[in-house]
């Protein structure tokens, strides 16, 4: 097994989504994996784009935002603050 595939399997093994998969199943998932690198501020995909892959962030962080019904941009932090302010008690 090549080192890239071994790295992918180690990364997948750490994720709850893949904990029940056998080594052979993880190897199959890793077979279709590729590693991409993005510069800070790069748009990975936009609202309305068709998603044909699973994106796993192995290192770094991702900021996401969406345009709500009122056409305002909301980040996860903004949405959580609004829910908390309304007294839902849940984030």
Secondary structure, 3 states (H helix, E strand, C coil): CCHHHHHHHHHHHCCHHHCCCCHHHHHHHHHCCCCCCCCCCCCCCCCCCCCCCCCCCCCCCCCCEEECCCCCEEEHHHHHHHHHHCCCCCC
